[in-house]
Amino acid sequence: MNTISETAKMFIDIRSNSQDDLVRLEENLLTIINEAANEENLRGNKSNAVPGDIQLVGDRPAGTQLTDAMIVQIAAADTRG
């Protein structure tokens, strides 16, 4: 059976070492979401418009860890097996 969902949700978590890159990624992502909703609404049924609502759930700053930090050492050791 084929069905079309009435609603859909997506959670996107973006991270970066650079605050400038993080801002650029967020701007690009918001542009893509808005353009996709607009394109869908141009071709679709006007009474069932796709809203493309965006809600900020969390806001993590950019950052890095020192390579000698314990968490980094444990993660590196784990990837080596």
C-alpha positions as CSV (number, residue, x, y, z in Angstrom):
1,M,0.0,0.0,0.0
2,N,1.3,3.4,-0.9
3,T,0.5,6.3,1.4
4,I,1.5,9.9,1.7
5,S,2.2,11.1,5.3
6,E,0.1,13.9,6.6
7,T,3.0,15.3,8.6
8,A,6.8,15.0,8.7
9,K,9.5,16.2,11.1
10,M,13.2,16.3,10.9
11,F,15.8,17.1,13.5
12,I,19.2,18.4,12.1
13,D,22.2,18.7,14.3
14,I,25.1,20.7,12.7
15,R,28.5,21.2,14.3
16,S,31.8,22.7,13.3
17,N,35.1,23.7,14.7
18,S,34.6,27.2,13.3
19,Q,31.8,29.6,14.4
20,D,31.9,31.3,10.9
21,D,31.5,27.9,9.2
22,L,28.7,27.0,11.6
23,V,26.8,30.3,10.8
24,R,27.3,29.7,7.0
25,L,26.1,26.0,7.3
26,E,23.0,27.2,9.2
27,E,22.2,29.9,6.6
28,N,22.6,27.4,3.8
29,L,20.4,24.9,5.5
30,L,17.7,27.4,6.1
31,T,17.8,28.5,2.5
32,I,17.6,24.9,1.2
33,I,14.6,24.1,3.5
34,N,12.7,27.3,2.5
35,E,13.4,26.8,-1.3
36,A,12.3,23.2,-1.1
37,A,9.0,24.1,0.6
38,N,8.4,26.9,-1.9
39,E,9.1,24.6,-4.9
40,E,6.7,22.0,-3.5
41,N,4.0,24.6,-2.9
42,L,4.4,25.9,-6.5
43,R,3.6,22.5,-8.0
44,G,1.2,21.2,-5.4
45,N,-2.3,21.6,-4.2
46,K,-2.6,25.2,-2.7
47,S,-5.0,24.0,0.0
48,N,-2.3,21.6,1.4
49,A,0.7,23.9,1.3
50,V,3.9,22.7,2.9
51,P,4.8,25.2,5.7
52,G,8.4,24.4,6.2
53,D,8.2,25.6,9.8
54,I,11.6,25.8,11.5
55,Q,12.1,25.7,15.2
56,L,15.5,26.0,17.0
57,V,15.8,23.2,19.5
58,G,19.3,23.9,20.7
59,D,22.2,26.1,20.0
60,R,25.7,24.7,20.4
61,P,28.7,26.9,19.9
62,A,31.6,25.9,17.6
63,G,34.6,24.4,19.3
64,T,37.3,21.8,19.5
65,Q,39.0,19.7,22.1
66,L,42.8,19.6,22.8
67,T,44.3,16.5,21.3
68,D,45.6,15.4,24.7
69,A,42.2,15.8,26.4
70,M,41.1,12.5,28.0
71,I,37.9,12.3,26.0
72,V,39.8,12.6,22.7
73,Q,42.3,10.0,23.8
74,I,39.5,7.6,24.7
75,A,37.7,8.1,21.4
76,A,40.9,7.7,19.5
77,A,41.8,4.5,21.3
78,D,38.3,3.2,20.7
79,T,38.6,3.7,16.9
80,R,41.9,1.7,16.9
81,G,40.1,-1.3,18.4
